[in-house]
Amino acid sequence: MVMMTNPFEGIRAALFDMDGTLVETNIDFPLMKREMLALGERHGIPASELQGLDILAVVDRVTSRLGKEEAKSVRQEAFDRLEQIELIHAEEACAIDCAPELLNTLEDAGIRVAIVTRNCRSAVRLSLEKGGIRADVLLTRDDVPKTKPHPDHLHQALEMLGVPPQESITIGDHWMDIRAGKAAGTRTIGFLRPDRAKDFFDAEPPDLVICDLAELLGYVKRLKI
C-alpha cells in the first residue's frame, strides 16, 4: 500500500466503477448469479463447479464448453437476461452522496474522468441519467472483450483519455476494481461501503480506503491548481 498525503497529487485521470461507487442501483446480483448457474446446468455444467465464479466468469466458463455457434447463441441469451435484470433496477437508480459534486470538482481541477463498469451499456446509460452523472469516457462490458478485473478494461479507458497509468487513479467498491487498477499500473482507492466488513479489502489492499465520497471531494478541493 502506497501512503500519500493527497492521492490526487500528480493525477490527470480518475477511473471510476459505477454501481455502488457513483450510482446506487440495488441490482439483484444474487438473482443474476442464480440465473447464470441455471444456464450452466441446462448445458450440463453443475452449479457446484460454477458457484465460486463471478457472474460474467460463469458465462465465460459455460460458453467455453460449447461449440462456436452454440456458444455465441448461449452468450447472447445470458447477456440478454442480465440486461433485463439490470434495466429493471436502473429505473430506480440515484447518485451516491457527493458523486455529482465530486465529478464536477475533478473537471474543474483538470482531471479527466472515465467510468469503467461490468454492467451493460443500456442500463448504465439509464442509471447515469437518473443519477445526473456524466464522464469523459464510458466503457461498459458491451464495449470491451475483457472486463475488470482484467487490466485491459482500464487500459482502453486510459488510451481514450490519453493519460498514462502512472498519472491515473482507480476508484471502486469491489476487489475487482482494485485488482484491475493495480494490474493496469494506476493508484487505487477502495470505497468501503457501510454494509461491508472493515476487512473487505484485506485480500486486495488498495493504496487508500475511504468510507465516503466526501473524503475524495476534500482531497480534490485541497489540490493546488
N, C-alpha and C positions, 0 to 999 in steps of 0.2 A: 504494500500500500504506500502510495506517494503522499507525504504530508505537504500541505501547501497553505500559504496564507490566504490566497484567493484562487479558487480553482479556475477562474475565468481569465486570469492574467495570461496574456500572450495567445489567447484563443480567438480564432476567426470564424469558427463554425461550431454549432451545437446540434447534435443528432439526438432527437427525442423519440422514445417509444410513444405510442398514442394511448391505447386503452390502459387505464389505471395510472397513467403518468400525466397526461394533459386533459384527457376526457374520461368521464365516468360513464360506462355503457351498461355495466352489470350483465354482460353477456353470460349466458348459461354454459360455461365451459364444461361442467360435468355432463350435461346433455350432449354436447358436441362429441365428447370423448366416448360416451355410450353408443352414439350413432356410428362412429367410426369403428369401434370394436365390433358392433353388429355387422357392419360392412365386411370386416375381415372374416368373421365367422361364416358369412354367406359364401365366401370364397375359399373356405377350407382352412383358415388360419385361426386357431383357438385364441380366445381373449387372453388367456394366461401368457401367451407369447408376446402379446402386444401391450399389456397393461402398463409396463414401465416406460413406454414411449410417450412423447408428447403428441398432440393431436395430428399435426402435419406429418410427423415421423411415422405415425400409424398408417397414413395414406401412402407414404413412400414405401413402407415395408410391404403392404398388401399389393400394390401395383408392381413391385419388383418381382413378384412371384408369377406374374401373368404375362401372356404374350403381348406383343406390341399393340395390336389393335384393341384387345380387351383391356389392357392397362390404360390406354387413352380414354376409353369409354368409362371405366370404373373411376378414374381420377376426376373426370368431369362430373360424374354422379356425386362423388364425395364433395367436391367443391361447391356444387350447386346446393347441396343440403347445408353445408356450413354457411354459405352465403345467406340462405333463407333464415337461419337462426340469428346470424349477426344483424341482418336488416331489421328483424323484429325489435331487437334491443336498441338499435341505433335511433329509432324513433324517439326514445326517451333519453337520449344522451345529453349530458350537460358538462360544462367545463369544470375542471377541478379548481378549487380556490387558488387564485393568483395566476392561473395559467395564461389568460389573455394579456394581463399586465406584464408578466414575465417575458412573453414573446415580443411585445411592443418595446420593452426596455432593451432587450437584446438587439432589436433592429436599430434603436437609437444609438446603441453602443457600437454599431457597425459589425455585429456578429450575425452571420447568416444562419438560418435555421432549416433543418430538414426533419421531416417526420418519417421514421423508418419503422414499419409495422408489419406484423404477420397476418393482420386482418385483410379482408378483401376490399378492393377499391370502392365498390358501390357503397358498402356500409361505412367505410372510413370517410368518404366524402360527405355522407349524410351526417355522421357523428360530428365532424369538424364544423359543418354548417350550423348544427344545433348548438354547438358549444362556442361558436364565434371564434374559432381558431383558424389561423392561416399560417402558411410557411412558404419558404422559397422553393423547397423541393418536397415532394411526397412520393415515397416508394412503398407500395403495398406488396403482398405476396403475389399479386397478379402481374407485377412488373418485373420480377426477377426470377431466375432459375433456382437460386438458393437463398433461403431466408435465414434470419437470425436463428440460432447462434453462429451461423457461418458468416465470416467477416466480409464476404463478397457483397452482402446486402448493404453494409455500411460503406464499403469501398466505392460502390456505384454511386451512392449519395454524395460522397466526397468528390468524386470525379465531376459530378454535375454541378456541385458548388464551386469547384476549382480551388479547393483548400486541402493541404496535405494533412495526414492523420495527426502528426505531432502538433498541429495548431488547432486541434479539434477535441471535442469532449462529447461523450455518450452518456445520456441520462435515461434511466428506465427503472421500472419497479420489479423487474424479474432478473433472475440469474442469467437468462439467455442474453439480455441486453449487456450485462457486464462482461460475459464471456466473449460476445461478439466485439465489444469495444476494445477489450484487451488484445484480441487476436488481430484487430484492424490497426492497432497501434495508437489509439486515442486515449485520453484521460477518461476516467469513468466515475459516474456518480450513481449510487443506488438510492432510489426513493423508497424508504421503508414505510409502507402503508400501516395505518393503525391496527388493522386486523391481522398483522403478521408478527411472528415471534421476533424478538430482538436479534436472534442469531440467524435470521433468514439468509443473510448474505455471507455467512461464515465460510461456506464451501466455495464461494467465488467472490472474494473480497474486492470491492471497488476502492478507488482512491479516496472516496468520501461517501459517507452515508448521511442522508438528510431525511427528516420526517415531515417536511412541509415545504411546498414550493416557495413560500415566503422567504425561506432561508436562501434559496438561489437568487431570488429577487434582490435581497440585501447585498449579496456578493456582486451582482451586476451593477447595482447602483453605486457601489463603492469603487468601481473601476475609474482610473484616471484617464479620461478620454481626451 
